[in-house]
Amino acid sequence: MENNNQLDNSSLVNILTLRYDPAINPNLIPKTSQDFSEDKNFINIQKIEDSICNEIQNKINENEISIALSGGVDSTLMLGLLRKVKPTEKIHAVSIKFRNSVDETPAASKIAEKFGAEHHVIHLENYLSELPKAISIIKLPFWDLHWYYVVKKAKTLSKILISGDGGDELFTGYTFRYKKFFSLTSENSSPLEKVKAYLECHERDRVPDQSDIFTKTCNFSWENIYDRLLPFFDNNLTRINQVCLADYNGKLLYNFNPINTRIIDYFQMNLLTPLLNKELISSASHIPSYVKYNQKTNLGKLPLRTLLEKCDASSLVGKEKLGFNVNTLDLWKENGYDLCKYYFDKSRLIESGLINKEWIMKHIDSSELDVKYVNKFLGLLACEIWYRLFITNDMSSNDTLD
């Protein structure tokens, strides 16, 4: 898929099924089960704080700094420690307000105010408006590209942008998935059973008739998907660490990090991800899971929450993970449906024999389309735009979807 001259069928299948493509070259080093073996010697909250602060101190020389502020644990902690290390610098906190979605910007405003940051809120009426431009930058067919808008705004404010990327994967933050995974498995479950449970915990990424999306040309196979994930569960790790291993080697490695980096590079900015510094990358995954995650209360990122308390900011952050959160059902009703009807009327993907027209026709006009199908159509829309940008060349990066 990275090669703009052709569409790799396996990449198309992976992106539309796993929401990442393991064929790309990652910026971060992949991890093995040994990297998630637990070691009590890594239990030191102060070392975590020092590692983050040292990264900030050593990598930031500018007088004005931007930070992506969702209002969650990771970004709030980054802002708190940034202010601790840089007490006098100008800090710009950038948040997004999505149309008719859960609005976390009021909470983010309070967090920005506490740490003396100027708060900038991006109001996005049509989340898909500049999708062709964003896809032309990352050269991959993804639609959930809020980072494009964050960086575009940050570019007008400073030369460097800080994010809290890595907190969920290294410090067990995907608690809504862990709870479901534990309910579907036991320590005696086979590796394959765990793989299938793991996929169920990411159910919004797929639809029940997933295999029907593709034509035979794509050679879709659940066995290939299972084989991709099997090494993360065929080992002696605890279940929670197996999930964390799969999470790290999934969207973080092949979606979030490469996408964010490509957008940053395009806007000629510097990106700092303090939680993904070399020391924490190698040590945080060895911290015993019970130190990071409480299974009884289903609360994760405990060391980071402890540091939030030291920053006197824990009361400003909720326990439920949301992050930058767009309401895809509303997006579908307002923009997505009309866009998909237009672009799939004479779809280049269908004409090329990759996507099944019957699947499109079966679901696209449903009056009550399930969110899974909405997400899938938005994913297909991104693939269609990618195809038109890079393969048929009958679309411009400057085209907008308004």
C-alpha positions in Angstrom: 0.0 0.0 0.0 2.9 2.4 0.6 3.9 2.0 -3.0 1.7 4.7 -4.7 1.9 2.8 -8.1 -0.2 -0.2 -7.0 -2.8 -1.4 -4.6 -1.6 -4.3 -2.6 -4.6 -6.5 -2.0 -3.4 -7.8 1.4 -2.9 -4.2 2.6 -6.4 -3.3 1.5 -7.8 -6.3 3.5 -5.7 -5.5 6.6 -6.6 -1.8 6.6 -10.3 -2.5 6.2 -10.3 -5.4 8.8 -7.6 -4.5 11.4 -7.4 -0.7 10.7 -3.7 -1.0 10.1 -1.2 -2.3 7.6 1.7 -4.4 8.9 3.4 -4.1 5.5 4.5 -0.6 6.2 7.9 0.2 7.8 7.2 1.4 11.3 9.1 4.1 13.1 9.0 2.3 16.4 10.6 -1.1 17.1 8.2 -4.0 17.2 8.0 -5.8 20.5 8.0 -9.6 21.4 6.5 -11.4 24.3 9.9 -11.0 26.1 9.4 -7.3 26.0 6.3 -7.7 28.1 7.7 -10.0 30.7 7.0 -8.6 34.2 9.9 -7.4 36.4 9.3 -5.9 39.8 12.6 -4.0 39.4 10.7 -1.7 37.0 8.3 -0.4 39.7 9.4 3.2 40.3 6.9 6.0 39.8 9.6 8.6 40.2 11.7 7.1 37.4 8.7 7.4 35.1 8.3 11.1 35.9 12.0 11.8 35.6 12.1 10.0 32.2 9.2 12.2 30.9 10.6 15.4 32.3 14.1 14.7 31.0 12.7 14.1 27.5 10.9 17.4 27.7 13.9 19.2 29.0 16.3 17.8 26.5 14.2 18.0 23.4 12.5 21.5 23.7 14.4 24.7 23.2 11.6 26.8 21.8 9.8 29.6 23.7 6.4 28.7 22.3 5.1 25.1 22.5 1.9 23.4 21.3 0.3 20.4 22.9 -2.6 18.3 21.7 -5.0 18.3 24.6 -7.9 15.9 24.5 -8.5 16.2 28.3 -7.6 12.6 29.0 -4.9 11.2 31.4 -2.0 11.2 28.9 -2.3 14.7 27.4 -3.2 16.3 30.8 -0.1 14.7 32.4 2.0 15.9 29.5 0.8 19.4 30.0 1.3 19.3 33.7 4.9 18.0 33.4 5.6 20.4 30.5 4.6 23.3 32.7 6.7 21.9 35.6 9.8 21.7 33.3 9.1 24.9 31.4 7.5 27.3 33.9 7.7 30.5 31.8 7.3 29.3 28.2 4.2 30.1 26.2 2.1 27.0 25.8 -0.7 26.5 23.3 -3.2 23.7 24.0 -5.1 22.6 20.9 -8.4 20.7 21.2 -11.1 19.7 18.7 -14.8 20.2 19.1 -16.6 17.7 16.8 -20.1 18.4 15.5 -22.8 16.8 17.6 -20.3 14.6 19.5 -19.3 14.3 23.2 -17.7 17.7 23.9 -14.6 17.5 26.1 -13.4 21.0 25.3 -14.9 22.5 28.4 -12.9 20.1 30.6 -9.9 20.7 28.4 -10.3 24.4 28.9 -10.2 24.0 32.7 -7.0 21.9 32.4 -5.4 24.5 30.1 -6.3 27.2 32.5 -4.8 25.4 35.5 -1.4 25.1 33.8 -1.4 28.5 32.3 -1.8 27.4 28.7 -3.7 29.4 26.0 -6.5 27.1 24.8 -7.4 26.9 21.1 -10.5 25.0 20.1 -10.9 23.7 16.5 -14.6 23.6 15.5 -15.1 20.8 13.0 -18.5 20.9 11.2 -17.5 18.4 8.5 -14.8 16.1 9.8 -14.4 14.7 6.2 -13.9 18.0 4.5 -10.2 17.9 3.9 -9.9 14.1 3.7 -8.3 14.2 0.2 -5.5 16.5 1.4 -4.9 14.4 4.6 -4.7 11.2 2.6 -2.4 12.7 0.0 -0.1 13.6 2.9 0.0 10.2 4.7 -0.3 8.2 1.5 -2.5 5.7 3.3 -6.3 5.2 3.0 -7.4 6.1 6.5 -10.4 8.4 7.3 -10.0 9.0 11.1 -7.4 11.8 10.7 -8.2 14.3 13.4 -4.4 14.7 13.8 -4.3 16.5 10.5 -6.5 19.3 11.9 -4.5 19.5 15.1 -1.2 19.8 13.4 -2.5 22.3 10.8 -3.6 24.5 13.7 -0.5 24.0 15.8 1.7 25.0 12.8 0.3 28.5 13.2 1.3 28.6 16.8 4.7 27.0 17.3 7.4 24.8 15.7 6.9 21.9 18.1 3.9 19.8 19.1 3.6 17.5 22.1 1.3 14.5 22.3 0.5 11.8 24.8 0.8 8.9 22.3 1.8 5.6 23.8 0.1 5.9 27.2 -2.7 3.4 26.3 -0.3 0.8 24.9 2.5 1.0 27.5 0.4 1.7 30.6 -2.8 -0.3 29.9 -5.3 2.3 29.0 -7.8 0.5 26.8 -9.8 -0.7 29.8 -13.1 -1.0 27.9 -11.5 -3.7 25.8 -9.8 -5.5 28.7 -13.1 -6.0 30.6 -14.7 -7.6 27.6 -11.6 -9.7 26.8 -11.6 -11.1 30.3 -15.3 -12.0 30.1 -14.7 -13.9 26.8 -11.6 -15.8 27.9 -9.9 -17.6 30.7 -6.2 -18.5 31.4 -7.0 -21.9 29.9 -8.3 -20.5 26.6 -6.3 -21.6 23.5 -4.2 -18.9 21.7 -6.7 -19.1 18.8 -9.6 -18.5 21.2 -7.9 -15.5 22.6 -7.2 -14.1 19.1 -10.9 -14.4 18.2 -11.9 -12.8 21.5 -9.4 -10.0 20.9 -11.0 -9.3 17.5 -14.4 -9.2 19.2 -13.0 -6.5 21.5 -12.3 -4.4 18.4 -15.7 -5.1 17.0 -16.3 -1.5 15.6 -13.4 -2.2 13.2 -15.3 -5.0 11.3 -18.8 -6.0 10.3 -20.4 -9.5 10.6 -20.3 -10.0 6.8 -16.7 -8.6 6.5 -15.6 -11.3 4.0 -18.3 -10.2 1.6 -16.8 -6.7 1.2 -14.0 -8.1 -1.0 -14.0 -9.8 -4.3 -12.1 -13.1 -4.7 -9.2 -11.1 -6.2 -8.4 -9.9 -2.7 -8.1 -13.4 -1.3 -9.7 -12.5 2.1 -9.1 -15.1 4.7 -9.9 -15.1 8.4 -7.1 -17.6 8.8 -4.6 -15.0 7.5 -6.0 -12.5 10.0 -5.7 -15.0 12.9 -2.2 -15.9 11.9 -1.2 -12.2 12.0 -2.3 -12.0 15.7 -1.5 -15.5 16.9 2.1 -14.8 18.0 0.8 -12.2 20.5 -1.3 -14.8 22.3 0.8 -18.0 21.8 3.2 -17.4 24.6 3.5 -17.5 28.4 2.4 -13.9 29.2 -0.7 -13.2 31.3 -3.8 -12.4 29.3 -3.6 -8.6 30.0 0.0 -8.5 28.8 -0.9 -10.5 25.7 -3.5 -7.9 24.8 -1.0 -5.1 25.5 1.5 -6.8 23.2 -1.1 -7.1 20.4 -2.1 -3.4 21.0 1.4 -2.1 20.8 2.2 -4.2 17.6 -1.1 -3.1 16.0 -2.5 0.4 15.6 0.3 2.2 17.5 3.0 0.7 15.4 1.3 0.7 12.0 -1.4 3.4 12.2 -1.2 6.1 14.9 2.6 6.7 15.0 3.4 6.6 11.3 0.3 8.7 10.4 1.1 11.3 13.0 4.8 11.4 12.0 3.9 11.9 8.3 1.6 14.7 9.0 4.1 16.4 11.3 6.8 16.1 8.6 4.5 17.6 6.0 3.9 20.7 8.1 7.6 20.9 8.9 7.0 20.7 12.6 8.8 18.7 15.3 6.8 16.1 17.2 7.6 15.1 20.8 6.0 12.1 22.3 7.5 11.9 25.9 5.8 8.6 26.7 7.5 7.0 23.8 11.0 8.0 24.7 13.6 5.3 24.5 13.8 4.7 28.2 10.0 4.2 28.7 9.7 2.2 25.4 12.1 -0.3 26.8 11.0 -0.3 30.5 7.3 0.5 30.8 6.2 -2.8 29.2 8.1 -4.7 31.9 6.2 -3.0 34.8 4.0 -5.6 36.4 0.4 -5.4 35.1 -1.1 -5.1 38.6 0.9 -1.9 39.0 -0.6 -0.4 35.9 -4.1 -1.9 35.8 -6.7 -2.8 38.5 -8.9 -5.6 37.1 -11.5 -5.3 39.9 -12.2 -1.6 39.3 -11.2 -1.8 35.6 -9.0 1.3 36.0 -5.8 1.5 34.0 -2.7 3.8 33.7 -2.4 3.8 37.4 1.3 5.1 37.5 0.3 8.0 35.2 -2.8 8.7 37.4 -0.5 8.8 40.4 1.7 11.4 38.6 -1.5 13.4 37.8 -2.2 13.5 41.5 1.2 15.0 42.1 0.3 17.6 39.5 -2.9 18.3 41.4 -4.9 17.5 38.3 -6.5 14.1 38.9 -9.9 15.7 39.7 -9.9 17.3 36.2 -9.7 14.0 34.4 -12.5 11.4 34.1 -12.0 7.7 34.5 -13.6 6.8 31.2 -11.3 6.8 28.1 -12.6 9.0 25.3 -9.8 11.0 23.7 -10.6 12.9 20.5 -14.0 11.4 19.8 -16.2 12.0 16.8 -19.8 10.8 16.5 -19.7 8.7 13.4 -23.4 8.1 13.2 -24.0 11.9 13.0 -21.2 12.2 10.6 -22.8 9.6 8.4 -26.2 11.3 8.5 -24.8 14.8 7.8 -22.0 14.1 5.3 -20.9 10.5 5.0 -24.0 9.0 3.3 -24.2 11.6 0.5 -20.4 11.3 -0.1 -20.5 7.5 -0.2 -23.5 7.5 -2.6 -21.6 9.9 -4.9 -18.2 8.2 -4.9 -19.6 4.6 -5.0 -21.9 5.4 -7.9 -18.9 4.9 -10.2 -16.5 3.5 -7.8 -12.9 3.0 -9.0 -12.5 0.2 -6.4 -15.5 -1.6 -7.8 -14.4 -1.1 -11.4 -10.9 -2.4 -10.5 -12.5 -5.7 -9.2 -11.4 -5.2 -5.6 -14.6 -4.3 -3.7 -17.9 -6.2 -4.1 -20.6 -3.9 -5.5 -23.4 -6.2 -4.1 -22.2 -5.5 -0.6 -22.3 -1.7 -1.1 -25.8 -1.9 -2.6 -27.1 -4.2 0.1 -26.2 -1.8 3.0 -25.7 1.8 1.8 -29.3 2.8 1.8 -30.2 1.3 5.2 -32.3 3.8 7.2 -30.8 2.6 10.5 -27.2 1.7 9.6 -25.3 0.2 12.5 -22.2 2.1 13.6 -20.0 -0.8 12.5 -21.3 -0.4 9.0 -20.9 3.4 9.1 -17.3 3.0 10.1 -16.8 0.5 7.3 -18.3 2.8 4.7 -16.0 5.6 5.9 -13.1 3.3 5.7 -14.1 2.3 2.1 -14.5 6.0 1.3 -10.9 6.7 2.3 -9.8 3.8 0.2 -11.8 5.1 -2.8 -10.2 8.6 -2.4 -6.7 7.0 -2.0 -7.3 5.1 -5.2 -8.4 8.1 -7.1 -5.5 10.2 -5.8 -2.7 7.7 -6.4 -3.9 5.1 -9.0 -6.4 6.7 -11.4 -5.2 10.3 -10.7 -8.6 11.7 -11.3 -8.8 13.5 -8.0 -6.7 16.3 -6.6 -5.4 16.7 -3.0 -7.0 20.2 -3.0 -10.5 18.8 -3.6 -12.7 19.0 -0.6 -15.7 16.9 0.5 -18.2 19.6 1.3 
